[in-house]
């Protein structure tokens, strides 16, 4: 899956802070630290080298020791202030309070005592620092799990025990699974249980709001080696492969969806390959990006979306003159 620009930005900002604390680090060590290839580290450094503060003259840019770089060692010589502690403005502080309250609402029943304590402490400190503005923040999220399911998952994770769950998939089919729970994952507005599914013999993400029932079993959960990328939702190979050709302003599609491949074209447009499990999701996506859609393959998908759009317009009735 292609890397999102937001993920790369966070890594590069972290890389600047890391290099500021560790002067002269071999490329291979940086790659290991950030979980990427040495080639990606070099690409990130090359991008940082032409990044800086407004003015963008040579002395405004982040800088590295060129001699060390040629020897495979990265040494930061000018950070342009990116390593200074950041101070939150009022808007940022309120947004952080809202995010922490949303996390408490969504994950509270699923956290162990230590995690819950850390979350409460962080929320109290940020709320106090924000002042009166925090009082206006009221976050209400729909529950992602029944209390029984949430408590059972939390118990299994805390005691490192195997779970039996009753789960409904995207095709509205229910099945019983025995899983070894690994950790909870939040992706956008959803909460997932990352677990090793014993029937599939592999790691799977289970949407917590689709777990109808859960039972902690007597067997201890086995330890499984799971890559970090397993915590990111990615449709399986059973989904239909759909290719979208989009104009440049539609770049957000590639940045916000689980894409299999992205191909930039000479005219500034691009193609993105998506593995689609739910056709309704794709129709919604295409209607959102309609102004930037240049082509869709297979053509049948475009026609289906067009029919949905025409039906929606017809529902409004004839326009008034």
C-alpha positions in Angstrom: 0.0 0.0 0.0 1.5 3.4 -1.0 2.6 5.6 1.9 0.3 8.5 2.8 1.9 11.9 2.7 0.8 12.6 6.3 2.6 9.5 7.5 5.8 10.5 5.7 5.6 14.0 7.1 5.4 12.7 10.7 8.3 10.5 10.1 10.5 13.2 8.7 9.6 15.6 11.5 10.5 12.8 13.9 13.8 12.2 12.0 14.8 15.8 12.5 14.3 15.6 16.2 16.1 12.2 16.4 19.1 13.5 14.4 19.3 16.6 16.6 19.8 14.3 19.6 22.1 11.7 17.9 24.7 13.5 15.8 26.2 11.4 13.0 23.9 8.4 12.6 24.5 5.7 9.8 21.7 5.5 7.3 21.1 1.8 8.2 20.5 2.7 11.9 18.1 5.4 10.9 16.2 3.0 8.7 15.9 0.5 11.6 14.8 3.2 14.0 12.0 4.4 11.8 11.0 1.0 10.2 11.8 2.0 6.6 14.4 1.1 4.0 17.8 2.8 3.7 16.7 4.0 0.3 13.6 5.7 1.9 15.9 7.4 4.5 18.0 8.9 1.7 14.8 10.1 -0.1 13.6 11.7 3.2 16.9 13.4 3.8 17.0 14.7 0.2 13.5 16.2 0.7 14.4 17.7 4.1 17.5 19.3 2.5 15.3 21.5 0.4 12.8 22.3 3.2 13.0 25.3 5.5 11.4 28.5 6.6 9.9 31.2 4.4 12.4 32.9 2.2 13.8 29.5 1.2 17.3 30.9 0.5 20.2 28.6 1.4 20.5 29.9 4.9 16.7 29.3 5.5 16.9 25.6 4.8 17.4 22.5 7.0 21.0 21.5 6.4 23.2 18.4 6.7 26.9 17.6 6.6 27.5 16.8 3.0 30.8 15.1 3.6 29.3 12.7 6.2 26.3 12.1 3.9 28.6 10.9 1.1 30.0 8.3 3.6 26.6 7.0 4.5 26.2 9.0 7.8 23.5 11.6 8.4 24.6 14.5 10.6 22.1 17.4 11.1 23.8 20.8 11.1 20.8 23.2 10.9 17.3 22.3 12.1 15.7 25.7 11.4 13.9 25.6 14.8 12.0 22.4 14.2 13.5 20.9 17.4 12.2 23.7 19.7 9.2 22.7 21.9 5.9 23.6 20.4 3.4 25.8 22.1 -0.3 25.1 21.4 -2.6 27.9 20.4 -6.1 28.0 21.6 -7.6 26.2 18.6 -5.0 23.4 18.8 -5.5 23.0 22.5 -9.3 22.7 22.1 -8.8 20.2 19.3 -6.5 18.1 21.5 -9.0 18.2 24.4 -11.7 17.0 22.0 -9.5 14.2 20.7 -8.7 13.0 24.2 -12.3 13.1 25.2 -13.3 11.2 22.1 -10.6 8.6 22.9 -11.8 8.3 26.4 -15.4 7.8 25.2 -14.5 5.3 22.5 -11.8 3.3 24.2 -12.4 3.8 27.9 -14.0 0.4 28.6 -11.3 -1.4 26.7 -8.3 0.1 28.4 -6.4 -1.5 31.3 -5.9 0.4 34.6 -2.5 1.8 33.6 -3.7 3.0 30.2 -6.8 4.5 31.6 -4.7 6.4 34.3 -2.4 7.8 31.6 -5.4 9.0 29.5 -7.1 10.6 32.5 -3.9 12.3 33.5 -3.2 13.7 30.0 -6.8 14.9 29.6 -6.8 16.6 33.0 -3.5 18.4 32.3 -4.5 19.6 28.8 -7.9 20.7 30.0 -6.4 22.7 32.8 -3.9 24.3 30.4 -6.7 25.2 27.9 -8.8 27.0 30.5 -12.3 28.2 29.9 -12.3 27.2 26.2 -12.2 23.5 27.2 -15.6 23.9 29.0 -17.3 24.4 25.6 -16.0 21.1 24.2 -18.6 18.4 24.4 -17.8 15.2 22.5 -20.4 12.5 22.2 -19.5 9.3 20.2 -21.7 6.4 19.4 -20.7 3.3 21.4 -18.4 1.0 19.3 -19.2 -2.0 21.4 -21.7 -3.3 24.0 -20.5 -3.0 27.6 -20.2 -6.8 27.8 -18.1 -7.1 24.6 -15.9 -4.2 25.7 -15.3 -5.7 29.1 -14.6 -9.2 27.7 -12.1 -7.9 25.2 -10.4 -5.8 27.8 -10.2 -8.9 30.1 -8.7 -11.1 27.4 -6.1 -8.5 26.5 -5.1 -7.9 30.2 -4.9 -11.6 31.0 -3.4 -12.6 27.7 -6.2 -15.2 27.1 -7.8 -16.6 24.0 -11.2 -15.2 22.9 -14.2 -16.8 21.2 -16.2 -14.1 19.3 -19.4 -14.0 17.3 -18.5 -11.7 14.4 -20.5 -10.1 11.5 -18.4 -9.4 8.4 -19.0 -6.8 5.6 -21.4 -9.2 3.8 -23.6 -9.4 7.0 -22.6 -13.0 7.6 -22.1 -14.1 11.2 -19.5 -16.6 12.2 -17.8 -17.9 15.4 -14.0 -17.3 15.6 -11.4 -18.2 18.1 -8.7 -15.6 18.2 -5.6 -14.6 20.1 -6.0 -10.9 20.9 -3.0 -8.7 20.2 -4.0 -5.1 20.7 -6.7 -2.5 20.0 -6.3 -0.2 17.0 -8.1 3.1 16.2 -8.5 4.0 12.6 -10.5 7.2 11.7 -13.8 6.8 13.7 -13.5 3.0 14.1 -12.0 0.8 16.8 -10.6 -2.6 15.8 -9.3 -5.6 17.6 -6.1 -6.8 16.0 -5.9 -10.5 16.6 -4.6 -13.8 15.3 -7.6 -15.6 13.8 -7.0 -19.4 14.3 -9.4 -20.4 11.5 -7.7 -18.2 9.0 -4.2 -18.8 10.5 -3.3 -15.2 10.2 -3.7 -11.7 11.7 -7.0 -10.0 11.2 -8.7 -6.7 12.1 -12.1 -7.1 13.7 -14.3 -4.1 14.0 -15.4 -3.9 17.6 -18.9 -2.7 16.8 -19.4 -5.9 14.7 -18.6 -8.2 17.5 -22.0 -9.6 18.7 -20.6 -11.5 21.6 -17.3 -12.4 23.2 -16.1 -15.1 25.7 -12.7 -15.4 27.4 -11.5 -19.0 27.1 -9.3 -21.0 29.5 -6.4 -21.3 27.0 -3.7 -18.6 27.1 -3.3 -16.6 23.9 -0.3 -17.6 21.9 2.3 -15.0 20.9 2.4 -14.2 17.2 4.8 -12.0 15.3 2.7 -9.4 13.6 4.1 -6.6 11.3 3.3 -3.1 12.3 1.4 -2.6 9.0 -1.1 -5.3 10.1 -2.7 -2.5 12.2 -3.8 -0.7 9.1 -7.0 -1.8 7.4 -6.3 -3.3 3.9 -9.0 -5.1 1.9 -8.2 -8.7 1.1 -7.5 -10.2 -2.3 -11.1 -11.3 -2.6 -12.2 -7.7 -3.3 -12.7 -6.5 -6.9 -9.8 -4.5 -8.4 -11.0 -1.1 -9.6 -8.8 1.6 -11.2 -9.7 5.3 -10.9 -8.1 7.9 -13.2 -8.3 11.2 -11.4 -7.2 14.8 -12.0 -4.6 16.3 -9.7 -7.1 17.9 -7.2 -8.4 14.4 -6.4 -5.1 13.4 -4.8 -6.9 13.2 -1.5 -8.4 9.9 -2.7 -4.9 8.2 -2.8 -4.0 9.8 0.6 -7.1 8.7 2.5 -8.0 5.2 1.1 -6.2 1.8 1.2 -4.7 1.9 -2.3 -2.9 -1.0 -3.8 -0.9 1.2 -6.3 -0.7 4.8 -7.4 0.7 5.8 -10.8 1.5 9.5 -11.6 0.9 10.4 -15.2 2.8 13.0 -17.3 -0.1 15.4 -17.5 -0.4 15.7 -13.7 -3.3 13.3 -13.3 -2.8 9.9 -11.7 -4.3 6.4 -11.5 -5.1 4.6 -8.3 -5.9 0.9 -7.9 -8.4 0.1 -5.2 -9.4 -3.4 -3.9 -13.2 -3.0 -3.3 -15.1 -5.2 -0.9 -18.2 -3.0 -0.5 -19.6 -1.5 -3.7 -21.6 1.0 -1.7 -18.4 2.5 -0.3 -16.9 2.9 -3.8 -20.1 4.6 -5.0 -19.9 7.0 -2.2 -16.3 7.7 -2.8 -16.8 8.4 -6.6 -19.7 10.7 -5.9 -17.5 12.7 -3.5 -14.7 12.9 -6.1 -17.0 13.2 -9.1 -15.5 16.5 -10.4 -12.0 15.0 -10.5 -12.9 11.6 -12.0 -11.6 11.2 -15.5 -12.1 7.5 -16.0 -13.1 4.3 -14.1 -12.2 0.7 -14.9 -14.1 -1.5 -15.3 -16.6 0.8 -17.1 -19.5 -1.1 -15.4 -18.6 0.5 -12.1 -18.9 4.0 -13.6 -22.3 3.2 -15.0 -23.6 1.9 -11.7 -22.5 5.1 -10.0 -24.1 7.2 -12.7 -27.4 5.3 -12.2 -27.2 6.0 -8.5 -26.6 9.8 -9.2 -29.5 10.0 -11.6 -31.8 8.2 -9.2 -30.8 10.7 -6.5 -31.5 13.7 -8.7 -34.8 12.2 -9.8 -35.9 11.9 -6.2 -35.9 15.7 -6.0 -38.6 15.8 -8.7 -38.7 18.4 -11.6 -37.1 21.7 -10.9 -39.3 24.7 -10.4 -39.1 27.4 -13.1 
